[in-house]
Amino acid sequence: MEVLEHLALGFGVAFTLQNLAYAFAGCLLGTAIGVLPGLGPTTTIAMLLPSIYTLDATPALIMLAGIYYGAQYGGSTTAILVNIPGEASSVVTAIDGYQMARQGRAGPALATAALGSFFAGCVGTIVIAGFAPPLTELAFKFGPAEYFSLMVLGLIGAVVLASGSLIKAIAMILLGLLLGQINTDVISGVPRYSFDIPELTDGINFVAIAMGVFGFAEIIANLGKPAEHREVFLKDVRGLWPSKQDFKDAYPAVLRGTALGSILGVLPGGGALLSSFASYTVEKKSRGRPGEVPFGKGNIRGVAGPESANNAGSQTSFIPMLTLGIPPNAVMALMVGAMTIKGIQPGPQVMTSNPDLFWGLIASMWIGNAMLVILNLPLIGIWIKLLTVPYRFLFPAIMVFCALGLYTLNNSSFDVYVGALFGVVGVIFFKLGCEPAPLLLGFILGPMMEENLRRALLLSRGDWTTFVTKPLSAGLLIASALMIVAVSLPAIKGKREEAFQDEG
């Protein structure tokens, strides 16, 4: 009953005119950037962080959340119609979705993606509403030692579940941790590693790093790709409603994808991308009806499963961020940055000190998912028109917007230079095949890890055994060790590589 009271409070907050407008703006913008290849939610949220200084915390976070789960919807549209995943988590949707479009079945593919996403998004929101309060209660039992161990688990999880090379993911985490050390020491008050540059005494601006490695770098990397002649199957988008057989084939995949995404979204390093790849692997190994279309040739389960999984995963990835203050992926790291900008410390106290924000955000996700179904199916023609905007006009405009946003952070050109520098670094990462998301997690969690490590050692008078004598802390460290051992086993290592083999 208490949850229902909280949800009533949340809907009261979410249904105000201002918050509805920002939820709609977030969903609309999220769908648009999901449609446009090369512009993901991470890039867009990084670009918009400067703009939230003038907003209240609740509408700001409602809008940013709408951009995140809206991008999952938009990414499927171009994946199906143009074979260009607008969003990384839509890569596997393109495999069967595009083949369906080629066969004149673009309508059922798009409708299945939208309806599966809507169902999964609603279930994911119910999971947040149900599991967030007990997790918050548990989080209040955490001391400095437990928080340090939890962050160790988070970083190891980010490495293990990151796509691509483990060594490169570890290097990115370590680089993020090192960059996080550039600040003023909290105990002695002495600037560290600032090289006598006054602007660095408070550390490198989080927004500058995020906008550099995701915003500038993504744009430069996309400009380096050759222009392609794309065959858009817009003329074939007719008869949107799936047939009775389509529903029979798709609904078990939607249920499996939703369950898988709800679990994987909570894990450190999880979220939409991991969920969609895992769901496609599960669907390929699940027995279908006799005579169904093979996978890779237009099987509707190859659209229904991953699309449901990536939306459920994007919703439940809010759980560790809202309850523990630990971001499980790069977008949630940006959300932590947004909360910090608004003077809110992410963690268990958010639910008690800012109930309007906490429950208003959750309620807005239900409203946002309903908005997205309305936005996606009737307006497919408009979204595809976005693909006709030449990149030579689109990308310079985005670059200018990024630079203006960085300048307005502190009315200083220094942040623009830092963003540009990290843009170059981001391009180098792209060329080397390094994923920048672990760097961002390391940068966010590094100072928090250090603070909790030092507090734990101060309270225990320098006794390092405090991390293994406390049951919760010891359990988290054991889980971290087991994760390292598991990913080192040849069988699991092979499975991990297989799960991400289609990403390239």
N, C-alpha and C positions, 0 to 999 in steps of 0.2 A: 504493500500500500504506500510505503514511503517513496518508492520509485515513481509511482503514479503522481504523487504530490509534486515531486521534483520535475517530472515531465510537464505537468500542468503549468508550473512556473516557467519552464523552458519555452513552451508554446506561447505563453503570454508575452515573453520577451521577443521570440522570433516573429510573431505576427504583428509587431509594430511596423508602421509604414516604412520607417528608415531601414530597419533590418531586412524587411522583405525586399526593398529596393537593392540593398547591397548583396543579398543572396542571389537575386536575379542577375545583377551585374557580374557577380563571380561566376555563375553558371554559364552565362552568355560568353564571357571572355574565355572561360575554361574550354568551352566547346570550340570557340574560334581558334585558340592556340593549339588545341588538340588536332584540329583539321590541318593547320599549317605545318608541313614537315620541318623539322629542325627547331621548332619552338615548343619546348615542353613546359610542364607546370613549374619545374624548378627554375628555369630561366625567367619565366614570367613573374613568379612570386619574388624572385631576387630583384627584378627590375622595379616591382611595385612597392618594395619595402620602404623607400623614402616617402612615398605618398601617404603612408598610414600615420605619420606624425600628427597630421591634422584631424584624424578620426578618433572616435572613442574606441576602446579596446574591443568591445563586443561586435560592432559592425565590421571592424577591420578584420577580425579573425573569421567571421562568417563569410566575408568576401573571399579571403585567401583560401579557406576550406572549399568553397564553391569552385574556385579555379582548379584546385587539385582533383576533386572527383569529377568535375565537368570535363577535364582534359581526357579522362579515361573514355568517356562517351565519344567525344569528338575524334579521338584517334582511330576509332573503329570505322568511322565513315570513309576516310581516305584509304584505310587499309583494305576495305571491301571494294570500293569503287575504282581506285587508282593503283592498288597494290603498293602504296607508299604509306607505311605506318606513320601517322602523325605523331604518335607517342610510342616510346620504347616498349611499353607493355602490350601494344597492339601488333607487335611483330608476328606473333603466332596466329593472330586473327586473320592476317593477310593470306596465310597459306591456303586455307579452305574458303575464306570469305571472297577472295578475288576470283577463285574458280567458280563459285556460285554466280558471281556477277557475269562472268563470261558466258555462263549457260542461261543468262536471262533471268536469274533468280536473285538479283541484287536486293529487291524489295523484301523478300522473306529473310535474307541474311541480315539486313539493316534492322528489321523489326525484331528479330530474335536477339540481336546484340543489345538493342535498346530495352526490350522487356526483361531480358536476363539481367542486364545491368541494374534496372530499376528494382527487381526483386532482391538481388544481392545487396544493393545499397541499403534497402530497408532492413534486411536481416542484419547487416553489419551494424546499422545504427541501434537496433535492438540489443545486439551483443554489447555495444559500448554502454548503453543505459543499464544493462544487467550486471556487467562485470566491473565497471568503473568504481562504484561505491565500495564493494568489498576490497578491491585492490588498493583503493585510497586508504581504507582502514589499516590494511597490512603495511602500507608505506609509512604510517605514523610510528610503527615499531622500528623503523630503520634509524640507526645512528650513523655517525661518520664512517665507521668500518664497513657497515652493510652497504652504504651508498658507494663507497670506493669499489667494493667487490662487484656490485651491480654494474657499475660503469665498465669494469674490466670485462665482464660477461658481454655487455653491449658492444664493446669494441671488437672482441673476438668473434662475436656473432656477425658483425658487419663484415669482417674479413672472410669468414667461412661461407657466408651466403652471398658475397659479392660475385657478380659474373666476371669471368676472365681469370687471370693469373692470381694465385694466392700471394706470391712474392710481391707483385705489384700492389696488391691491396694492402699488404702489411706496410710497404714503403709509403703509401699514401696516408695511412693512419699515423705513422711515425712523423711524417712531415707535418701533418695537422697538429699533432701534439707539440712539436717543436715551435711552430708558429704561434701556438697558444701561450707560449712562455714569454713572448714579447709583451711586457706590461710592467706595472709597478708591483713589487712584492707586497702582498697583503699584510705581512707581519712586520717587515722592517721599513716599508714605505720607500724603498730605494728602487729607481727604475732599472729594469733588466733588459739587456740586449736591444736597447733603443738606439745605440750608436749616436747618442747626443742629439737625436732628432726629436724636438719637442712633441710633434704630433704622434710619436710612437710610445710616449710614456703611459698612455691609457690603452695601449695595444693596437693592433691592426683592426680597422673597422670590419666587422663581420660582413656587412652589406657589400663592401668593396671587394672582398674575396669572393663572395657568392656571385656577384654580378660579373666579376672578371672571369672566373673559371667556367661559369655556366652561360652568362649572357654574351660577353664579347667573344669568348672562345668558340661557342656554338655557332655564332654568326660567321666568324672567320672560317671555321671548318666547313660550314655549308657553302660558303662562297667558293671554296676550293674544289667542290664537287662539280662535275660536268653537268650542264643543263640536259634534261632528258625530255624526250617527246612522250608525254603521258597519254594513255588511252583512257578517257573517263567514260564510264558506262552509265552516264546520266540518262541517256535515252531509254535505258532498260529498267529504270526504277519505276515500276508499275506493279499493281497488285501487292501492296505492302504486307497485307496480312498473311502470316504463314498458314499452310494447309493443316488439316487435322493430323496427318502423318508427321509433318514437321514438328508439331507440338509434342507428339508422342516420342519422337526421337530426341527432341531438345530438352524436355523438362528434367529427365534424370541427370543430364550433363549440367544443367543449371544448378540443381541441388548439390551435386558433387563439387562443382566449381565454387559455389557459395560457401560450403563447409570448409573446403581447403583454403580459400582466400581468407575466411574469418580467422583461421588458426595461424596461417603464415604471416598475415598482416601484423600480428602482435610481436612476432619474433624480431630481435635486433637484426638489421640488414634486410628485413622482409619488406612487405608492401606489395604494390600492384605488379611490379615486374616479375618478381620471384613467383607470385601466385599464378600468373597467367602461364608461365613456362611449365610450372609443375602440373597445372590443370591439363594442359595439352598432352603432356606425357601420360597422365592418368587416363585420359580419354582414349588415346591410341592403344592402351593396354586393356581397356574395358571392352567386354563383349557387346557388340551391337546386334541389331536384328539381322536375320539372313537377307542377303541381297542389297544391303545398304551401300551407298556410295563410299569407295575407299577414301581414307584420309589423304589429303593432298590433292584430291580431285573434286572437292566441293561437298564434304561431309558437314552437315549442319551442326553436329556435335563439336566440331573443331572451331566453331564460332561461339556457340552457346556456353561451353565450359570455360574457356579462357576469359571471355568478356565478363561472365559472372564473377570469376575468381579475382580479376584485377579490380573490380569495383568493391567487392567485399574486403579485399586486402587493403585498398586505399582508405576505407572507412575505419577498419579496426586498428590501423597503424596509429590512430589518434589515442588509443588506450594507454600505451606506455608513456606517450608524451604528456597527456593530461594528468595521469595519476602519479607517475614517478618522476616526471621531468626529464626522461631519457628519450631522445629522438631515435626511432628505429631506422630511419632512412633520411636522405638529403632533404626532402620536402618538409619532413617534421623538424629537421634541424633549423630550417628557415622559419617554421612556425614558432619554435622556441625563441629564435632571434626576434620575431615580431612581438612576442609576449614581453621579452626583456625590454624592447624599445618602449612599450607601453607601461613599463614599471611593474610588471607582474612576474613574480618568480615562479616558473613552471614547477609543478610538483603536487604533493598531496594537499597542500594548503589551498590550492586554487578552488577546490570544491567547497570548502568551508568559508573562505574569505571572499570569493567571487562567484557565488552560486548562480547569479544571473548570467555571467559569461559562460560558465561551465555547461549549464543545462540549456541555455539559449543556443549555444553552438550545436549541441546534440540535436535539439528540436529542429534547428535550421537545416540539418542534413536530410531529414524526411521531406521537408518542403522543397529543398533543392533537388532531390531525386525526382520528385513529381514534376518540377519545372523542366528538368532535363528531358524527360520523355516528350513533353509538349514542344520543347525547343528542337529536338533532334529529328523526329519523323516528318512533320509537315514542312520543315525548313531545309531539307536536304539540298534542294536546288541552290539556296543562298550560300550554304557552306561550301559547295563545290565551286561556286563563282569565286570564292576567296583564292582558290588555287590558280586562277588566271592572273592574279596580281603579280607582275614581274618582280623577281627578287631584287633587281637593281634599284627599285623604288622602296621595297619593303625594308630591306636590311639597313640602308643608311638612316631611315627614319627611326628604327629601333636603336641604332648606335647613338643617335643624338639624344633620344629619350633616356638611355642609360647614363650618358655623360651628365645630362641635366639633373637626373635623380641623384647621382653621386655628389655633384657639387652642392645640392641643397641639403645634404646630410649635416654638414657643419659650415656651410658657406665658404668652403675651402677647396682650392684646386688640387690639394694634396691627395684627397680621396679619389679624384679622377685619375691622377697618375698611378695610384696604387691599383685601381681597377684595371687600368690599361696594362700595367705590369703583369697582373694575374691573368689578364686576357692572353698575353703572349705565353705565359706559363701553361695556361689551359690548352692552347694550341699544341704545345710540345707534348703535354699529356696525351692529347688526342692522337698525335702521330706515333707515340710510343705504345698506344693501346692501354693507357692507365685510366681507370675510372676515377673521376674527381670526387664522387660522393663520400668515400671513406675519409678523404682529407677534411671535408667539412665537418663530419662527425667527430674526428679527432680534435679539430680546432674548437668545437663547442664543448666537448667533454673534457678536454685537457685541463683547463683551469679548474673545473669543478672536481676532477679527480685529485688534482694536487691539493686543493683546499681541504677535501675530505680526508686525504691521506695524512696531511699535517695535523688536522684536528684530532684524528684517531690516535696518532702517535703522542700528541700533547696530553690527551686524556689518559692514555695508558703509560705515561712517563717513559716513552721511547720503547715500549715492549712490542716488538713486531708480531708476537704470537697472538695479539688481540684479534687479528684477522682470521685466525683458524680456531680460536677458542669460543667465539660467538657462533651459535648454530646457524643463523641465517647467513652470515658472512661466509662461513666455511662451506655451506651448501652451494652458494653462488660460485665460489672459487672452484669447487669440485665439478660443478656443471661446466665451467669454462675449460677446465683440464680435460674433461670427457669430450668436449666439442673438438678440442685440438687433436686428441687421440683418434676420434672418429673420422675426421677429415683426412688424417694421415693414412688411414687404411686404404689399400689399393682399390678394393671393391667400391667403397663409398666415393673415393676420389674420381673413379671412372664414371660413376653415376652422376656426380656433380657436373663433370665436364659435358656429359651427354645432355643433361637438363638444359644447359645454355648453348648447345651446339647450333641452334637455329638463329641465335641472336645476330650473328654476323651476317 
